[in-house]
Amino acid sequence: MTRVPAPSTGEGGRVHDLPAGPDTVRVGVIDPAAPPVLTIDPGDEVTLSTWGHWGDRVTPDTVMEDFPALRAAFPDALGPHSLTGPIHVRGARPGDALVVDVLALTPAAHGFNLVVADPRGRGVLRDRFPKGTIRHFELDRATMTTTLGGKVRVPLKPFLGIMGVAPAEGGPLSTVEPGCFGGNMDLSVLVVGARLKLPVFQDGAGFYCGDGHAVQGDGEVNQTAIETGMDHVRLRFTVEQGARLRTPRAETETHFISTGFGETLEAAAHDAVDDLVNWLSEEGLDPDEAYSLCSIAADVRVTQMVNNTVGVHAVVEKLTRRS
């Protein structure tokens, strides 16, 4: 059994420890009915770890021929992701927003990039690269870099590909498709220092996370990033009552980031821009002014194109008000 240590006291609240283990990780399933593995109060922080795909069974020695056995080891899984959680946040109610501040992220020492051997796969160039391949990476946590084939030095920009809450609809659901509940967003801006706001649909929110990425380009075009576990994650949780968000929002020191998801990029872009107009209106602009600002100053970026439900995020610098 994985023991969850008693919380310590931190600034503004308690600090809980939630290590990844058989009792704290679910593979491939998001289920609103899953019992919480930890209960916290708003203002508390959680230090946790996450496993890599398929219960952390992908090692530096894994080859393509190993994947049928990895999948078979988890017959109930609807996706490859290993999720730590759910975490119950006292007082979070439907209609609220769960606010998650990303305070620390340390990836594991090993990562991999996978091209799925399936012509029906979701990689952008699946017709050009029908043969499955796996590339392993040694992640240098001291320099925060890795190399591709000994030829290209790649800076690491770790983030959690999955942060989400229990959806409104009943489960179990696949971990692959993102939605208004967050989940497999693959939103690369969620690095240390970012803030994520998630709409709450169930009492206690039911937060979970996983799908660690050492680095990923927007679009995630071959279907995977550098996939890895996270040896150390530190998150702070608060609740914004009555926020009535329709879709997750992210914020950095300098930018607002809205999100949208859909069957097409056009549908996802519509929802991301629509929400950014709402957000800017909440910041004091008239809706038509906000729409103009989105066209003048916002960037509409492809979050990912490979999770069946595609994602778009709209990014704009925070408003500078005239005195």
Secondary structure as a PSIPRED ss2 file (coil, helix, strand):
# PSIPRED VFORMAT (PSIPRED V4.0)

   1 M C   1.000  0.000  0.000
   2 T C   1.000  0.000  0.000
   3 R C   1.000  0.000  0.000
   4 V C   1.000  0.000  0.000
   5 P C   1.000  0.000  0.000
   6 A C   1.000  0.000  0.000
   7 P C   1.000  0.000  0.000
   8 S E   0.000  0.000  1.000
   9 T E   0.000  0.000  1.000
  10 G E   0.000  0.000  1.000
  11 E C   1.000  0.000  0.000
  12 G C   1.000  0.000  0.000
  13 G E   0.000  0.000  1.000
  14 R E   0.000  0.000  1.000
  15 V E   0.000  0.000  1.000
  16 H E   0.000  0.000  1.000
  17 D E   0.000  0.000  1.000
  18 L E   0.000  0.000  1.000
  19 P C   1.000  0.000  0.000
  20 A C   1.000  0.000  0.000
  21 G C   1.000  0.000  0.000
  22 P C   1.000  0.000  0.000
  23 D C   1.000  0.000  0.000
  24 T C   1.000  0.000  0.000
  25 V E   0.000  0.000  1.000
  26 R E   0.000  0.000  1.000
  27 V E   0.000  0.000  1.000
  28 G C   1.000  0.000  0.000
  29 V E   0.000  0.000  1.000
  30 I E   0.000  0.000  1.000
  31 D C   1.000  0.000  0.000
  32 P C   1.000  0.000  0.000
  33 A C   1.000  0.000  0.000
  34 A C   1.000  0.000  0.000
  35 P C   1.000  0.000  0.000
  36 P C   1.000  0.000  0.000
  37 V C   1.000  0.000  0.000
  38 L E   0.000  0.000  1.000
  39 T E   0.000  0.000  1.000
  40 I E   0.000  0.000  1.000
  41 D C   1.000  0.000  0.000
  42 P C   1.000  0.000  0.000
  43 G C   1.000  0.000  0.000
  44 D C   1.000  0.000  0.000
  45 E E   0.000  0.000  1.000
  46 V E   0.000  0.000  1.000
  47 T E   0.000  0.000  1.000
  48 L E   0.000  0.000  1.000
  49 S E   0.000  0.000  1.000
  50 T E   0.000  0.000  1.000
  51 W C   1.000  0.000  0.000
  52 G C   1.000  0.000  0.000
  53 H H   0.000  1.000  0.000
  54 W H   0.000  1.000  0.000
  55 G H   0.000  1.000  0.000
  56 D H   0.000  1.000  0.000
  57 R C   1.000  0.000  0.000
  58 V C   1.000  0.000  0.000
  59 T C   1.000  0.000  0.000
  60 P C   1.000  0.000  0.000
  61 D C   1.000  0.000  0.000
  62 T C   1.000  0.000  0.000
  63 V C   1.000  0.000  0.000
  64 M H   0.000  1.000  0.000
  65 E H   0.000  1.000  0.000
  66 D H   0.000  1.000  0.000
  67 F H   0.000  1.000  0.000
  68 P H   0.000  1.000  0.000
  69 A H   0.000  1.000  0.000
  70 L H   0.000  1.000  0.000
  71 R H   0.000  1.000  0.000
  72 A H   0.000  1.000  0.000
  73 A C   1.000  0.000  0.000
  74 F C   1.000  0.000  0.000
  75 P C   1.000  0.000  0.000
  76 D C   1.000  0.000  0.000
  77 A C   1.000  0.000  0.000
  78 L C   1.000  0.000  0.000
  79 G C   1.000  0.000  0.000
  80 P C   1.000  0.000  0.000
  81 H C   1.000  0.000  0.000
  82 S E   0.000  0.000  1.000
  83 L E   0.000  0.000  1.000
  84 T E   0.000  0.000  1.000
  85 G E   0.000  0.000  1.000
  86 P E   0.000  0.000  1.000
  87 I E   0.000  0.000  1.000
  88 H E   0.000  0.000  1.000
  89 V E   0.000  0.000  1.000
  90 R C   1.000  0.000  0.000
  91 G C   1.000  0.000  0.000
  92 A C   1.000  0.000  0.000
  93 R C   1.000  0.000  0.000
  94 P C   1.000  0.000  0.000
  95 G C   1.000  0.000  0.000
  96 D C   1.000  0.000  0.000
  97 A E   0.000  0.000  1.000
  98 L E   0.000  0.000  1.000
  99 V E   0.000  0.000  1.000
 100 V E   0.000  0.000  1.000
 101 D E   0.000  0.000  1.000
 102 V E   0.000  0.000  1.000
 103 L E   0.000  0.000  1.000
 104 A E   0.000  0.000  1.000
 105 L E   0.000  0.000  1.000
 106 T E   0.000  0.000  1.000
 107 P E   0.000  0.000  1.000
 108 A C   1.000  0.000  0.000
 109 A C   1.000  0.000  0.000
 110 H E   0.000  0.000  1.000
 111 G E   0.000  0.000  1.000
 112 F E   0.000  0.000  1.000
 113 N E   0.000  0.000  1.000
 114 L E   0.000  0.000  1.000
 115 V E   0.000  0.000  1.000
 116 V C   1.000  0.000  0.000
 117 A C   1.000  0.000  0.000
 118 D C   1.000  0.000  0.000
 119 P C   1.000  0.000  0.000
 120 R C   1.000  0.000  0.000
 121 G C   1.000  0.000  0.000
 122 R C   1.000  0.000  0.000
 123 G C   1.000  0.000  0.000
 124 V C   1.000  0.000  0.000
 125 L C   1.000  0.000  0.000
 126 R C   1.000  0.000  0.000
 127 D C   1.000  0.000  0.000
 128 R C   1.000  0.000  0.000
 129 F C   1.000  0.000  0.000
 130 P C   1.000  0.000  0.000
 131 K C   1.000  0.000  0.000
 132 G C   1.000  0.000  0.000
 133 T E   0.000  0.000  1.000
 134 I E   0.000  0.000  1.000
 135 R E   0.000  0.000  1.000
 136 H E   0.000  0.000  1.000
 137 F E   0.000  0.000  1.000
 138 E E   0.000  0.000  1.000
 139 L C   1.000  0.000  0.000
 140 D E   0.000  0.000  1.000
 141 R C   1.000  0.000  0.000
 142 A C   1.000  0.000  0.000
 143 T C   1.000  0.000  0.000
 144 M C   1.000  0.000  0.000
 145 T E   0.000  0.000  1.000
 146 T E   0.000  0.000  1.000
 147 T E   0.000  0.000  1.000
 148 L E   0.000  0.000  1.000
 149 G C   1.000  0.000  0.000
 150 G C   1.000  0.000  0.000
 151 K C   1.000  0.000  0.000
 152 V E   0.000  0.000  1.000
 153 R E   0.000  0.000  1.000
 154 V E   0.000  0.000  1.000
 155 P E   0.000  0.000  1.000
 156 L C   1.000  0.000  0.000
 157 K C   1.000  0.000  0.000
 158 P C   1.000  0.000  0.000
 159 F E   0.000  0.000  1.000
 160 L E   0.000  0.000  1.000
 161 G E   0.000  0.000  1.000
 162 I E   0.000  0.000  1.000
 163 M E   0.000  0.000  1.000
 164 G E   0.000  0.000  1.000
 165 V C   1.000  0.000  0.000
 166 A C   1.000  0.000  0.000
 167 P C   1.000  0.000  0.000
 168 A C   1.000  0.000  0.000
 169 E C   1.000  0.000  0.000
 170 G C   1.000  0.000  0.000
 171 G C   1.000  0.000  0.000
 172 P C   1.000  0.000  0.000
 173 L E   0.000  0.000  1.000
 174 S E   0.000  0.000  1.000
 175 T C   1.000  0.000  0.000
 176 V C   1.000  0.000  0.000
 177 E C   1.000  0.000  0.000
 178 P C   1.000  0.000  0.000
 179 G E   0.000  0.000  1.000
 180 C C   1.000  0.000  0.000
 181 F C   1.000  0.000  0.000
 182 G E   0.000  0.000  1.000
 183 G E   0.000  0.000  1.000
 184 N C   1.000  0.000  0.000
 185 M C   1.000  0.000  0.000
 186 D C   1.000  0.000  0.000
 187 L C   1.000  0.000  0.000
 188 S C   1.000  0.000  0.000
 189 V C   1.000  0.000  0.000
 190 L C   1.000  0.000  0.000
 191 V C   1.000  0.000  0.000
 192 V C   1.000  0.000  0.000
 193 G C   1.000  0.000  0.000
 194 A C   1.000  0.000  0.000
 195 R E   0.000  0.000  1.000
 196 L E   0.000  0.000  1.000
 197 K E   0.000  0.000  1.000
 198 L E   0.000  0.000  1.000
 199 P E   0.000  0.000  1.000
 200 V C   1.000  0.000  0.000
 201 F C   1.000  0.000  0.000
 202 Q C   1.000  0.000  0.000
 203 D C   1.000  0.000  0.000
 204 G C   1.000  0.000  0.000
 205 A E   0.000  0.000  1.000
 206 G E   0.000  0.000  1.000
 207 F E   0.000  0.000  1.000
 208 Y E   0.000  0.000  1.000
 209 C E   0.000  0.000  1.000
 210 G E   0.000  0.000  1.000
 211 D E   0.000  0.000  1.000
 212 G E   0.000  0.000  1.000
 213 H E   0.000  0.000  1.000
 214 A C   1.000  0.000  0.000
 215 V C   1.000  0.000  0.000
 216 Q C   1.000  0.000  0.000
 217 G C   1.000  0.000  0.000
 218 D C   1.000  0.000  0.000
 219 G E   0.000  0.000  1.000
 220 E C   1.000  0.000  0.000
 221 V C   1.000  0.000  0.000
 222 N C   1.000  0.000  0.000
 223 Q C   1.000  0.000  0.000
 224 T C   1.000  0.000  0.000
 225 A C   1.000  0.000  0.000
 226 I C   1.000  0.000  0.000
 227 E E   0.000  0.000  1.000
 228 T E   0.000  0.000  1.000
 229 G C   1.000  0.000  0.000
 230 M E   0.000  0.000  1.000
 231 D E   0.000  0.000  1.000
 232 H E   0.000  0.000  1.000
 233 V E   0.000  0.000  1.000
 234 R E   0.000  0.000  1.000
 235 L E   0.000  0.000  1.000
 236 R E   0.000  0.000  1.000
 237 F E   0.000  0.000  1.000
 238 T E   0.000  0.000  1.000
 239 V E   0.000  0.000  1.000
 240 E E   0.000  0.000  1.000
 241 Q C   1.000  0.000  0.000
 242 G C   1.000  0.000  0.000
 243 A C   1.000  0.000  0.000
 244 R C   1.000  0.000  0.000
 245 L C   1.000  0.000  0.000
 246 R C   1.000  0.000  0.000
 247 T C   1.000  0.000  0.000
 248 P C   1.000  0.000  0.000
 249 R E   0.000  0.000  1.000
 250 A E   0.000  0.000  1.000
 251 E E   0.000  0.000  1.000
 252 T C   1.000  0.000  0.000
 253 E C   1.000  0.000  0.000
 254 T C   1.000  0.000  0.000
 255 H E   0.000  0.000  1.000
 256 F E   0.000  0.000  1.000
 257 I E   0.000  0.000  1.000
 258 S E   0.000  0.000  1.000
 259 T E   0.000  0.000  1.000
 260 G E   0.000  0.000  1.000
 261 F E   0.000  0.000  1.000
 262 G E   0.000  0.000  1.000
 263 E C   1.000  0.000  0.000
 264 T C   1.000  0.000  0.000
 265 L H   0.000  1.000  0.000
 266 E H   0.000  1.000  0.000
 267 A H   0.000  1.000  0.000
 268 A H   0.000  1.000  0.000
 269 A H   0.000  1.000  0.000
 270 H H   0.000  1.000  0.000
 271 D H   0.000  1.000  0.000
 272 A H   0.000  1.000  0.000
 273 V H   0.000  1.000  0.000
 274 D H   0.000  1.000  0.000
 275 D H   0.000  1.000  0.000
 276 L H   0.000  1.000  0.000
 277 V H   0.000  1.000  0.000
 278 N H   0.000  1.000  0.000
 279 W H   0.000  1.000  0.000
 280 L H   0.000  1.000  0.000
 281 S H   0.000  1.000  0.000
 282 E H   0.000  1.000  0.000
 283 E C   1.000  0.000  0.000
 284 G C   1.000  0.000  0.000
 285 L C   1.000  0.000  0.000
 286 D C   1.000  0.000  0.000
 287 P H   0.000  1.000  0.000
 288 D H   0.000  1.000  0.000
 289 E H   0.000  1.000  0.000
 290 A H   0.000  1.000  0.000
 291 Y H   0.000  1.000  0.000
 292 S H   0.000  1.000  0.000
 293 L H   0.000  1.000  0.000
 294 C H   0.000  1.000  0.000
 295 S H   0.000  1.000  0.000
 296 I H   0.000  1.000  0.000
 297 A H   0.000  1.000  0.000
 298 A C   1.000  0.000  0.000
 299 D E   0.000  0.000  1.000
 300 V E   0.000  0.000  1.000
 301 R E   0.000  0.000  1.000
 302 V E   0.000  0.000  1.000
 303 T E   0.000  0.000  1.000
 304 Q E   0.000  0.000  1.000
 305 M C   1.000  0.000  0.000
 306 V C   1.000  0.000  0.000
 307 N C   1.000  0.000  0.000
 308 N C   1.000  0.000  0.000
 309 T C   1.000  0.000  0.000
 310 V E   0.000  0.000  1.000
 311 G E   0.000  0.000  1.000
 312 V E   0.000  0.000  1.000
 313 H E   0.000  0.000  1.000
 314 A E   0.000  0.000  1.000
 315 V E   0.000  0.000  1.000
 316 V E   0.000  0.000  1.000
 317 E E   0.000  0.000  1.000
 318 K C   1.000  0.000  0.000
 319 L C   1.000  0.000  0.000
 320 T C   1.000  0.000  0.000
 321 R C   1.000  0.000  0.000
 322 R C   1.000  0.000  0.000
 323 S C   1.000  0.000  0.000
